[in-house]
């Protein structure tokens, strides 16, 4: 019998030489209009990896049987949502619904339908969400968010709706990738991408209609502007804390370093997952951080989640946001909440991460069972 380690190594080798180059070629990285010169290598197989590693261990040490293709490093396996404060539901919710084609999540729809202006609203597209809680000032992400659509016709419909609902002045570029601004000034880029292949891997939406039927597929990437000379440190951070595969592409046309962090991957098993990336671009004069956050899932189940938490605890970067109920400062608390938070990336950058385990109820790629009546997901712990 082939051991789990040998089996995983063989799969990983096959992935590196046969599948990974196809994924890299099929994923158009978000470097427009700040295009990276063609001479730069963007291949993840030639990535600039910093050997970590406290997060690299054998299958015996993980205490688990490995699924085919599972890495021995946790990694960020999915970007679930971006969280941005808004001072009132309108015009933001109507924009994401009527213009972009996102759908209301039934777990928070009552706040919008009941006109509870200080209630959080979740807007869904496929396996991705935007969370919009109340805040006196609208938050603006320091960078841009790439959103995938199924066809060019779907994107043309967005442009049509921009003009129909009075947002024509927010169209920055109508050529692919289409660039627009939301009502609060957040930059969104729209890409053509394949849709999820299965309904079960989407967040639920109101009236039982699954959001994959909309033209919007989900979040393709999130790009953050970071201070000059911070890319190498951030590459080491995501490699050694999360066990992510990272790639430093060099400089773009403005001589700014660009870092790509793999976050999620292609649909290798028919699960409908859209390829995702985190992108960090060096830039002078970035805006002051206003507290927006993103939610990510880490892989390898409980062992992977625990390893990432322990690494963050060792670095003294576990963070409690008093606004939320998950007041996590210890491993038992993290396991109970199935999540924890960090904000200070070891002095390199401020960006709140809501870090979740695969067993979390919100993980759309798990064996979940959404109950339309209770508006809850029954997952349990594996």
N, C-alpha and C positions, 0 to 999 in steps of 0.2 A: 504493500500500500504506500502511495506517495504521501509524505508528511505534509501538513498544512503549510509549513514554511517553504518546502520545495515547490509545492503546487502554486503558492502565491508568487514565488520568485519567477516561475515559468510564465505565469500569466502576466506578471509585471514586465517581463522581458518582451513578450509578444506585444504587449501594449506599446512599449517604448518604440519598437522598430516597425510595427505594422499599423497600429491604430492611431497612435499619438500624432504622427505627422499629418494624418488626414484631418484630425481635429484642429490642429493649428492652422492648416490651410483653410478649413471651412469657417473658422471664426475670424471675422474681420475686426481687428482690434480698433478701438475708438480713437484714432489719431487724426481725424479730420475735424476742423480745418487745420489744426496744428499737426500737419502730416510729418511722420517720421521718414527720413530719407530712405529710399529703396535699398541703399547699401547696407543698412543696419539689419542684422539678423534678428528676427522675432521668434525663432524656433524655440519652443520650450524644451526640446530635447537637447538644446545647447544652452540651457538655462544657467544663470549664475547662482549656484546653490551654495549655501553656507552650511557646513555640516554641523548639525546640532548636537549631537543629540540625545538629550534626555528623553525625547519623545519617540525615539526609535527603539523598538524592543521586539523580542521574539514572540511567536504566538503563545508559547507557554507562559511567558511573563504577562501577556495580555489576559490570560485566563479565558480564552474564548476560541471557538472554531472560526476560521476565516472563511468568509464568502468568497467565491471566485472573483478575482479582480480587486479585492480589498487591500488597501495599502496597510503597512505596519505603522504608518504615521497618521495621526488623526486627520489633520487637514481641515479646512473649511469646505464643507460639502454642499452648502446651499446658502444663498443670500435670501432671507425670507422677506424682510420688509425694511423700509426706510421710514423713520418717525420724524414728522415735522409739525411743530406747533402752528396753529392758526387762531386768529382772534375771533373768528366767527365761521360758521359752516359755509356761508356763501361769500364770494363766488367759487371757492376752491372745490367743494364737493360736486357742484354742477359741472365744473370744468372737467374734472377727472371722469365723471360719469357720461355727460352728454358729448363732450369733445373727444376725450381719449378712449372711451368705451370701457372703462373699468366698471365693476359692479359692486353694489353694497354687500358687505358681509353681514349675514343675519345675526351674528353675535354682538354687533354694535349698531345695527340699522335703526333700532328704536331711538337712539339718541338723535338721529337725523330726522326720521319720520315723525318723532314726537316733538321736534323743534327744541330739544334740550341743547341750547347753544354752547354750553360748556362741557358737553359730553363728547367723548372720543368717537370718531367714525373711522372704520376700516374700509378701504377701497381695494378690491381684488382684481387681479388678472392672472389667470392660470395659477401657478404655485407661488405667486408674488403678491405682496401687499404694499400699500402706502397707509401708514397710520397717521391720523390727524387729530391729536388731542388739543384741548384749549390751551392757549397761551396769549398773554397780552400783546405780544409782537409775533408776527409771522417769522418762522425760521427759514433760513436760506442755506442750502447745502453748498459748501465751498468746493464747487466743481460742477459735475453734471451727472445725469442718470440716463443710461441707455435703456430703451424699452423696445422689445421685440414685437413685431406684427407679422401676420401670416403672409400678406401679399402687399404689393404696391397699391392695389385698390383700397385696402384697409387704411393705408397711410394717407391716400388721397381723400378718403372720407374724413380723416382727422382734419386735414387742411380745409376741406369744405365746411366742417363744423366750426373751425376757428373763425372763419369769416361769417358764418351764419349767426354765431352767438357773440359777436362783437369783439373777437380777439385777434383780428387780422394784423394789428400792429405788433403782436407778439410772435409773428412768424419771422424768425431770423434768417432761415435758409430753407427754401422749398425743394432743393435738390437732395438726393439721397446721400448720406443720412439726413433726413429732415430735422432741422433744429428749431425748437420753439421755446417760449417761456411760459411757465404757469402764471396764474394771477399774482403770485407773491414774488416772482422773479427767479424761481428755480429753473435751471436750464435742463431741458429734456431733449434727447436725440432719439429719433425713431428709425429702427432698422427692420429690414425684411428678414424673417427667420421662420424656420419650420415650427408648426404648432405642436403642443403635447399630443401624444398618441392615445392617451387614456383619460377618461373623465375622473377617475379616482385620484389622480395626482394633482387635482386643482383644489384650491380653497372653495368652500361652499359659498353660494351667493343667494340673495333673497329669491323667494318663490321657487326654490329648487333648481333654478337655471344655473348651470355650471358656466363659469366665466371663460372656459376655453372656446365657447361659441362666439365670443366677441372677437374682434380682430386683434385685440391686445393679447399677446402670449405671456409676457412677464418681464421682469427685470433682467436685462442682458449684462449690464455692468454698472458699477458705481465708480466714478472717478473723483478723486479728491486732489485739490491743490495743496501742496506741502512746501515748507520752506526750502530754499536752496541747500544743497549738501546734506540732505536728510535721507536720500534714497537708499544708500548702502545700509544705514542703521535700520531703516524700516524693513529692508529685505531680510536682515538678520533676525529682526523681531518676529516677523510672520513665519519664518523658517523655524526658529528655535522655540517659540511659544506655541504656535499652532501646528507645526509640522507641515506647513504649506509648501507646495512647489512654487518657486518664484523665478522671475526673469527680469533682469535689468537690461533694457533695450539700448541704452546709450543716451544720446541727446536728440531732442526733436529739432525742428527748424529754428527755434528760438534759443537753442543751446541749454535746454532744460532736461534734466534726467527724468526718465520714465521707468516706473516699476510696475510690473504686472504680477498679480497674485492669483493663482488658480483658485477659484471658489465654486465648487460644483463642476459638473462635467457633461459630456455628451450623453445622449440616451442610448447607452450600450445594451440595456436589457428591455427595451420597450416601455420603460417607465414614464416617458414623457418629460424628462428633465431637460430644461434649456441650458446650454452652456453659459457659464457666468464667469466673470472676472472682477476683481478689485483692481483699480488702476490708480497709481499715485504719480502725480506730475509736479515736478519742482517748479515753483513760480515765485517771483518777487511780489511783495506787498499783498499777501493773502489776507482776507478779512478775519476779524476776531471770531473765535469760535462761539457760537450762540447756543450750543447744547443739543443740536439735532443728533439722532443716533441711528444706527442700523442694527438689525438682528441677524445673526448668522448661526448656522448649525455646524457642529464639529462631528467627525466620523468616528468609527470603531466603537460605537455603543458606549456603555458605561466606562470601560477602561480608558477609552480615548478621551471622553469628557473629563474624567477624574485626573488624567495626566495633564490636560490643559489647565484645569483649575489649580492643581498643585504648583504648576510652573508659574502661574500668575500670582499665587499666594506667596511663593518664594521670592518673587520680585517686588512684592508689596504693592501691587497695582489693582487688587480687587477693590471694586468701587460700589458704594451704595448710593443710589439716587433716591432721595427721600420721597420723591413724587410717586414712586411705584411701590407695590406691596412686597416685592422680593428683596428683603433685607438680608442679603447673603454675605457672610464673612467667614464661613467654615465649610469644609467638605460635606458634613452631614446636612447643613442647610442648603448647599448647592444641589445635593442629590434629592432633597425633598422638593425643592422648587424646580428641579431639572434645568436650572439656568443660573447664571450669575453675570455680573457686569464688570467691565474695566473702562477706564477713560484716558488715563495718562499712559501713553505708549513709551514708557521709560524715558520721558523727557524729550522725546523726538517730535511728538505731535499729540494734540488732544482730539479724541474722537471716541465717544461712548459706543462700546460694543455690548449688545445684549447677546450673550453666548449660551446657546442651548444644546441639549443632548438630543440625539436621534429619538429617544423615547418620549420626548416632549409631545404633548397633545397636538401642537401646531405643526408638527413635521408632516408635510403632505405626502412624502414618499414612503411613509411607514404603512403598516397594516392597520389602518384606522377604520373606524366605523362611525360615520357622522349620523347623529340622530336629529332628524328634521324637527321633531317636536320639542326636544329639550335644548336644541341649538348647541349641543355638546359633542365632543369627539371622545369615544371610548377607546383608549389605546392600551392602558396598563403598561407594566414593565415587563420586558422580556428577560 
